[in-house]
Amino acid sequence: MLQDIRNSTQSAAAKIVVGLIVVTFALFGVESIVGGLSGEPEVAVVNGEDITEMRFLRAVEGKRRQILAQMGERADPDLINENLLRTSVLEGMIEEAILAQDAEGKGLYVPDAYVDAYIRNISQFQVDGEFSNERLQMLLRNAGLTLKDYRNSLKREFLTGQPRSGLIASAFVLNGEQEELLALDRQQRDFGVATVFKSDYLDVIVVSDDEIAEYYAKNKESFKKPRNVDVAYVELKRLDLGADLDISEEELQIAYETEKAEYVGEEERNAAHILIKIDDQRSEQEAKALLEEVQAKLEQGADFGALASEYSEDEGSRSDSGELGYSARGVYVADFEEALFNLEPGEVSGPVKTEFGYHLIRLIDVRQNDIPPLDEMRFALESRLKEQKASGIYAEQSELLADISYSSSDLQEPADELELEIKELAGVSENTQDPLFSNVKLQRVLFSPELLDERLNSELIEVDDGHAV
């Protein structure tokens, strides 16, 4: 049988069929396989533009952080409806993509200089009323963003807002409408008023017991109070534990010496740079070529500050001759920082590529951080040592409180053991305004079957950092 198959495949017709299969796979199959392996999955496609899964998940996480921040101290991630959150974010991203496509179709454009000027005027990025590149980088890093991502998001936001602004700005009022509005605004009317007071009739109205009983029977639900409980509780606070702690002079001296050791070698560098951006208008090769032209002028004796003022595209430092100010490690992106900390004062780097474009970096000065004397740091060191000691005691007592209360029928034994006051609060409901028991975590425990039905001590509840109930 195998021999028959082999003989059949040697025919001209079979070879033609196999050839067609090979050509088909070469043209379509391999491409689809490679595309499937390397392409990023999308959650939606808007007029040919993919909303990738990675972008979507980042947007969901950003929205979740925003909601939790709005909740404040009572933030509880469990209260967020995940399905509703994801649906809302996806609908927003689809709408944004449609608006962006519409704006681009109309030929609208937002220049980079406008975005940079807007960033420089944001108060959160300023120190003493002046724009601070260091603060900008720190805040973006804490938010998990790069400057490029942030600039692109602002640019997209401004772009999608242009059509809306154009519609608003193009609004007009007809002469007839203007006259009607003026007539309505200046209209005058004469009227009389008679005031009737309910209190004037209360004495003459008689309500029978039957009417009261009937009203009560029909409106029982409106008289129902929300379920509530009487609570006995003990609190453990780290702040209370640290209030009476004493720190010896020896402990202070040891802490100070440790602090001095950590300061050794820590330095800040004052740098200036010239940035040539890589963007939609300029390729990487063009940016590098332009920077090399600037570098050649520098080697011929041109002043670095003057070149920065003329060529640099960093709006934050261009007006200051490219100067960035003093910064320690951890402020700049990795490639920029590595080049900067390998320079000697007065030395200029070669072209350095980062996510923003190509840089020339000049090291202006290096300064060491000098540690203040012990007397100046005494209060801060004492506070830190008290907090460290209190944290250790708090951890031990939290564990002990959890163990004793778990095996006790009430709070008397753990209160005696840890010298805690048993406090009581009556009528605590789900609508309570009490600062402590309005906490979401406590509310969840208060009305749990374990406490309501079995009257047992709850588990130790961490209400806040350093505060347990």
N, C-alpha and C positions, 0 to 999 in steps of 0.2 A: 504493500500500500504506500509506504513512504517513497519507494522508487517511482510509483506512478505519479505521486505529487511532484517529485523532483523533475520528472520528465515533462509534466504539464507546465511547470514554471519556466521551462526553457523556450517556450513558444514565443512568437513575436507579440501576440495579443497580451500574454501575461506580462511581458516586459514593459509594454506600453502602459498597462494598468499600474504596475509598480512605479514607473516613472512619474505618472500623474500624481500618485500618492506622495512621492518624495517632494515634488515641486510644491504641492499644496502645503505640506508641513513646513517646507523652507520659507514659503511666503507668509503663511498665517500661523501655523502651529507653534513654531519656535518663538515668534514674537509674542503670542498670547501667553506662552509658558513663562518667558522671561518677564513680561509685564506683570503677570500674576504673582511672580516671586518678588519682584522689586517694587511694584507699585504699592503705595500706602492706601489702606482701605478707606472708603469715604462713607459718611453717614447721610449725605445728601448731595445732589448735583443741581446747581442753579444755572440754567442756560449754558451748560457746558463747563461751568466752574465748579470744581470739587470742594466740598467742605469735608476735610479729612478728619478721621477719627481722632488723631492727635490734637488738632486744633479745637475740636469739639470738647474733648476731655479737659483741655486747659481752660476753656471758657467756662465749663461747668464748675471746675474747682475755684476759679476766680469769683464766680457768682456766689458760690457757697461761702467763701471767705467774707465777701461783702455782706451777706445776710447775717452771718455770725457777728461781724463787727457792729452791725446795726442793733443786734440784740443786747449788746453791752455785757455787763457782768453776768447776766442770767442766760447767756448763750448756751444752748443745748442742741448739738447736731442732730439728736434724735427727733427733734420737732420739725426738721426740714423734710418735706415730702419729696423724695428723690425723683419719682416719676414726673411730678409737676415741675420740678426744677429743670430736669433734662429737656422736657417738652418746651418750656418757656425759653431756655437758652437756644435750642435748635431753631425755634420760630424766629427769635431775634437775629440769629446769624443768617438765616435765609432772607429776612427782610433787609438786613444790612447789605448782603451781597446784591440784591436786586437794586437797591438805591445806588450802590457804588457803580454797578454796570450802567445804570441810567445816567449817572453823572459823567462817567467816562464816555458814554455814547454821545453826550452833548458837547464833548470836547472841553469839559471843565478841568481845572488844574490848580493844585495848591503848591506854591514854591517852598522849597526847603527852608529858605530864609524866614518865611512867615512862621513855620512850625518852630524853628529855633528861637525866634523872638518871643513867641508865646511861652515856651518852656522857661526862658530867662525871667519872665514876669510872674511865674507861679510862686506864691509866697512860701510854700513848703520847701522850695529849692533855694531860698535866700537866707543869708546870715547877716544880721544887722542891716537889713534893707538892700544888701548886695547879693547878686547871684553867686552861688557857690557850687563849683563843679564837683567838689568832694561830697557835699551833701546830696547832690543829685545822684551820684553813683551809689552812695550808701543806701538811700531810700529805694532806688530801683533794685539794688541787689537784695535788700530785705524783702521786696515784693516778688522776687523771683523773675525779674525782667531784665532784659538788656536795653541799652539806650536805643539801639536800632529798632527793636520790637516796639518800644514805647513811642518813638517818633512815627513809625509806620501806622500805629493804631490811631494816633492823633491826626495824622495826615488823612487817613481814611474817614475819620469822624468829620473833619472839616469838609472833605470832598462831598460826603453824603448830605451835609447840611446846606450846601450851596443852592441846590434846587429849591429847597424849602424857603431859604432866605430870599431867593429871587421872587418866589410867588408872593411872599409877605410884602416885599419892597415894591412890588408892582401893583399893589391894591390901589383902587381909586374910588372916588365918590361922585356920583352924578349930581347935577345941579338940583334936580328934584328931590333927591335923597337928602341933600344938605339943607334944603329949605324945610323939609318935613322934620328933620332932627332939630333944627333951630326953633321951629314952631312948638314942637313938643317940649323942648327944654325951657322955653319961656312961657309956657302955658300957665295960666292962673285960674284958680277955682275958688268959689265961696261955698262954705259948708257949715253946718251946725252939728254940735255934738251933745248927746245925752248920755251920761254915765250911770250905769246900773251896778250897784254893789251887792254881791251875793250875801254878804253879812247882814244886810237889812232884812233878809227873809228867813234867816236860820231860826229865829225864835218862834215863828209861826208854823214851821213845818214839824209834823209829828211822824215818827217812824215806829211802826209796831214791831213786836217781837217776831211775828210771823214773817214780816218783810226782811228783817235781819237774818233770820234762819234761812230763808229762801236765797238771799244774796250770798250767804256763806256757802250754801250747798252748791251753788252754781260757780263759785269762784274759789274753790278750795286750793287749786293749784297756785293761785297768786299769793296765798298765805303761807305756802310751804317754804321753810328755810332751807338753804343748802346744807347738805350733810356736813357735820362738823365733829370734831373730836377734842377731848381734853388731853393735853400732852404734858408729860414729865420728861425732862431732858437734862443732859449735862453737856457743857461745851469745853473744848480743849483748844486754846489759842497759843500759837507760838510767841506772839508779842508779849502775852502775859508772862510766859516762862522766862523771857529774856530781860524783863524789866528790872529784876533784883539781882542779876548776875554781876559778879565783880571780876574785873580783869586785872591781873597782877602786872607790875612793871616788867617782870621777866618775860611774860607772855607778849607784851607790847614790843619789847626789844626783839624778840625772835621773829615776830610778824614783820617788823620794820626791816630786819636784815633780809628776810625772804623777798620783800618788796624791792629792796635795792638790787638783789640778784636778778630779779626779773627785768629790771630797767637796763641792766648792762647790755650793751650792743644794740639797743633799740634806737633807731634813728629815723629822721624825717628828711625827705629830699625835696628841694624846690626845683621844679623843672619847667622848661618851656618847650613847646612843640609847634610844628607846622603840619597841618592835616590836609591831605588831598583826598576827597571822598571818592568812593566807588559807588555809583548809583545808576539809575536808568539812562542818564545822559552821558555817563562816562564809564568806559570799560576798565577792567583791572590794568590792562596793558597801558591804556592812555593815562590813568592815574599815576602809575609808576614812572612813565616817561616824563610827565610834568614835574613830579617830585625830583627826578634826577636833574632836570633843568634848574630847579631851585637849588639843589645841592651843588651844582657846578658854580652858580653865582656865589654861594657861600664860600666855596673853596677859593674863589677869586678875590675874596676879601669883603664881600657884602656883609652888612650887619644882620645878625639872626633876627633881632626884634623887628627890624624894618621889613625883612622878607616875610615874617609871620603876619605882620599887619597887612601886607599886600596880597599874599597868596593863601594863607591859612583859611580853611573853611570851617573851623571850629568857632562858632559864634560866641561861645562862652569865654574864650581866651584871646581871640583875635585882637580885640581892642586894647588888650594889655600886653601887646607884643608877644603873644603866645604863652605868657606865663600862667602856670597852673597853681602855684602856691605850694606850701609844704604839705607833704603827705607821707604816711608810713606805708609799709607793705599791706596789701589787701585792699587797696583803694582802686587801683587800675586793673584792666584786663590783663591776663597772664603774659601775653607776648610783649605788651607795652611795659609792664612792670619788670620783666626779666631784662629787657634792654636798658631801662632806666637804672636799675641797681647794679649794672655792670659798667656804668660810666664813672669817670673821674670828674671832679668839678671843672667846668669849662669845656668839657669834651662833648662832641656831637655824634650821635649814632648814625649808622647807615639807614637806608629805608627799612622801616618796620611795618609789617602788614598786620592789621587787626580787622575786626568785623566792621569798623567804621571807614577804613580806607588805609592809605599809606601815610606814615609819620616820619618826620625827622625830629629827634629828641635831643635837647640840650640840657645837661645838668648844670644848674646855676650854683647851688650850694647844698651842703649837708650839715645837719645839726643833730647833736645828741640830746636826748631827753634827760635832764638832770633831776634826780629825785629830791623832793623837798626835805628839810630836816624833820626829825621825829616830832618836834613840838607842833609843827604845822599839820602833821598827819595823824596826830594823836586821836582826835575825835573820830575820824574816819576809820582808823584801825580798831579802836574800841568798839565802834558800832558793828564792824564786820565780825570781830571775834565774838561779840555777844550773840550776833545772829547765827554764827556757826555753832556755838554752844547750844543755843536755844533750839536749833534745828535738830541736833543730836538728841536732846532731851525730849523734844516733841515727837521724834520718830519712835523713841523707846516707849514713851507714855501712850502714844497712839496704839502701838502694838499691844501694850498691857491692857489698855482700856477695852480694846476689841476682844481680847481673850477673856477677861473677867466678865464683861457684860454678856458674852455669848453663853456662858454657863450659869448666869444668875437669873433669878426669876423677876428681879426688878433692878433699879439703879442704885440701891442703897450701898451694896457691897463695892461696886466700882467707884462710887463717889467717896466712900470712906477710904479706900485704898489709895486713891490719887488726890485726896483732899479737894474734891470738886463740889461745887454747890449744885444741888438738885433744884432746877427751876421748873415752874409750872405755868402753863398758858391754857386757858379754857376757851372753848368754842372756836377752834381753828378750822376754817373751811377752805374750800378750793379757791374762794374769792378773797381770802384774807389779805390785808394790807400790811401785816406784820413784816418788818424788814428781813427777819430771819426765815420765817416759815412760808413766805411767798416764793422762796427759792424752789426752782423746778425739781431739783434732786430730792429735796425734803418732801415736797408735795407728792412725788411719786411713791416715796416710802410710807408716808403718813396713812395713805388709803390702800395700802397693800393688804391682802388677806392675812398675812402673817401677823400684822399688828392689830388689825380690826377684829379678827376672829379668835386668835390664840393669845392675844395680849402679851406677846413676848417683846423683849428688847430688840430693837433693830440692830442691823450691822452698823459699824462705824461709817458715818457719811462724811466725806470730804467736801464741805460746802465751798471752800475756797482754799487757795494755797496757804497752808499754815492755820487752817480753821476747820475743826472737825466737830461733829455732833453725834 
